[in-house]
Amino acid sequence: MSMFFDNHVLMEGEQALLSAWSNNEFNVMLAITTSSPRVIFVTEEGGIVPNFDIRRNGMTVTSLIWHPIIQALAIGWQDGNVTLWNEDERLTKDDKTVHSSAVTNITFSADGSRMVTGDTKGTCSVWRTHKGMTPVC
């Protein structure tokens, strides 16, 4: 049986652009990219997690997906940067060496051991994600 709840998220003048639900059944969170630009985190009850967001010098988020196993969020940015955010430690790991244009697609393998990214210039990359984020090709 599935249950869905409808909660209004007050974002005070910001517009939601992209969103992604976490896969963790013990700590369900919604990541939302906004027009400010930043990534905010919302609880299952609709409350924004206080005093925490992810920003990158005015860069817009272009893709967003949660890791299928662990509580980690992959973020693609308009300048080609890829960020992997770990919810347990609230730390980010960034890589700008692979992409030189907006990262438009991110997906994980079913077991979460690999991540594939693609950008607007047609560059695709495969990453190891078992210990952070390492480009494979």
Backbone torsions as a table, in degrees:
resi	resn	phi	psi	omega
1	MET	NA	136.1	176.7
2	SER	-110.5	144.3	176.1
3	MET	-125.5	136.2	178.8
4	PHE	-123.1	139.4	-179.6
5	PHE	-117.8	142.3	179.7
6	ASP	-108.0	108.0	179.4
7	ASN	-124.4	139.1	177.9
8	HIS	-87.2	130.1	178.2
9	VAL	-103.2	118.9	178.9
10	LEU	-85.7	116.5	-176.5
11	MET	-114.7	8.7	172.4
12	GLU	44.8	73.1	173.7
13	GLY	83.6	-0.6	178.3
14	GLU	-100.8	151.6	177.6
15	GLN	-108.3	135.7	176.2
16	ALA	-76.2	133.3	-179.0
17	LEU	-108.9	-49.2	178.9
18	LEU	-135.7	155.7	175.4
19	SER	-148.5	157.7	178.6
20	ALA	-153.3	130.6	175.9
21	TRP	-84.4	141.6	175.0
22	SER	-75.1	159.4	-179.0
23	ASN	-97.6	0.7	-175.6
24	ASN	-85.2	116.8	-176.3
25	GLU	-72.0	-16.4	-178.6
26	PHE	-92.1	-20.9	-179.3
27	ASN	-143.2	72.8	-177.2
28	VAL	-70.3	126.9	178.1
29	MET	-137.5	150.9	174.4
30	LEU	-111.6	125.4	174.2
31	ALA	-97.2	131.3	-179.3
32	ILE	-127.9	129.1	171.6
33	THR	-91.2	141.7	-175.2
34	THR	-121.8	169.7	-179.3
35	SER	-73.5	-2.6	-173.8
36	SER	-74.0	-22.3	-19.9
37	PRO	-90.5	140.7	177.8
38	ARG	-164.1	168.4	172.8
39	VAL	-110.1	125.7	175.7
40	ILE	-113.3	161.4	-178.9
41	PHE	-120.7	133.7	-174.5
42	VAL	-122.5	136.4	178.1
43	THR	-77.3	169.4	179.0
44	GLU	-59.7	-26.7	-179.5
45	GLU	-85.0	-3.5	177.6
46	GLY	96.6	4.7	179.0
47	GLY	-88.3	135.6	176.6
48	ILE	-73.8	132.9	178.6
49	VAL	-64.2	119.4	-174.0
50	PRO	-70.1	148.3	173.9
51	ASN	56.4	32.2	176.6
52	PHE	-151.0	125.7	170.6
53	ASP	-156.8	170.8	178.4
54	ILE	-119.3	127.7	178.9
55	ARG	-134.0	156.2	176.2
56	ARG	-140.6	80.5	172.6
57	ASN	45.0	46.7	176.8
58	GLY	79.1	4.7	179.1
59	MET	-75.4	144.3	178.3
60	THR	-90.7	140.4	175.1
61	VAL	-76.7	132.5	-178.5
62	THR	-113.2	-13.6	175.2
63	SER	-157.4	155.7	-171.3
64	LEU	-158.4	128.3	177.7
65	ILE	-157.1	143.2	176.0
66	TRP	-86.4	146.1	173.0
67	HIS	-61.3	142.0	-175.1
68	PRO	-72.8	-16.3	-175.4
69	ILE	-116.4	-53.5	-175.8
70	ILE	-99.8	166.0	-179.4
71	GLN	-83.1	77.8	178.9
72	ALA	-138.0	141.8	-176.9
73	LEU	-116.3	127.8	174.9
74	ALA	-97.4	133.4	-176.1
75	ILE	-128.4	130.0	173.2
76	GLY	-105.8	140.4	-175.1
77	TRP	-116.8	161.8	-177.0
78	GLN	-65.1	-23.0	-179.7
79	ASP	-92.0	4.6	178.6
80	GLY	96.7	-3.9	178.2
81	ASN	-71.4	144.8	174.4
82	VAL	-120.2	130.1	-179.6
83	THR	-120.2	136.3	171.1
84	LEU	-116.2	117.2	-177.8
85	TRP	-105.9	127.9	179.6
86	ASN	-100.2	117.6	-175.7
87	GLU	-67.5	-35.8	-178.5
88	ASP	-61.8	-42.8	-177.6
89	GLU	-100.2	-10.7	-175.4
90	ARG	52.5	44.6	177.9
91	LEU	-117.9	149.5	176.5
92	THR	-114.8	148.8	170.6
93	LYS	-121.7	126.7	-176.1
94	ASP	-114.5	147.6	173.9
95	ASP	-140.4	126.2	178.8
96	LYS	-119.4	10.6	-174.2
97	THR	-82.8	-20.5	-172.6
98	VAL	-94.5	-48.5	-173.6
99	HIS	-104.7	141.9	177.6
100	SER	-116.3	5.3	176.1
101	SER	-141.0	176.9	-173.7
102	ALA	-54.4	129.7	177.2
103	VAL	-81.6	111.0	-173.0
104	THR	-101.7	-12.2	-178.1
105	ASN	-146.0	133.3	173.2
106	ILE	-137.0	135.0	174.6
107	THR	-145.8	154.5	178.8
108	PHE	-111.8	153.3	169.1
109	SER	-68.3	161.8	-176.8
110	ALA	-58.4	-35.9	-179.6
111	ASP	-88.9	-2.2	176.7
112	GLY	77.8	5.1	-177.2
113	SER	-79.0	-18.2	179.4
114	ARG	-132.2	151.1	175.8
115	MET	-131.6	140.9	176.4
116	VAL	-117.5	133.8	177.4
117	THR	-123.8	151.8	176.6
118	GLY	-141.0	150.2	-178.9
119	ASP	-125.2	178.7	-175.1
120	THR	-70.9	-15.7	177.2
121	LYS	-92.2	0.4	177.5
122	GLY	93.8	3.0	177.8
123	THR	-75.7	130.1	174.8
124	CYS	-119.0	145.9	179.1
125	SER	-139.8	147.6	174.5
126	VAL	-110.5	136.4	-176.7
127	TRP	-124.5	144.3	166.6
128	ARG	-84.0	135.8	-177.6
129	THR	-125.9	10.6	-178.8
130	HIS	-72.3	-26.3	175.4
131	LYS	-136.0	77.1	-177.8
132	GLY	87.0	-128.4	-173.3
133	MET	-151.6	109.4	-178.1
134	THR	-126.7	122.9	177.1
135	PRO	-64.5	135.4	177.5
136	VAL	-99.9	-45.4	177.3
137	CYS	-158.6	NA	NA
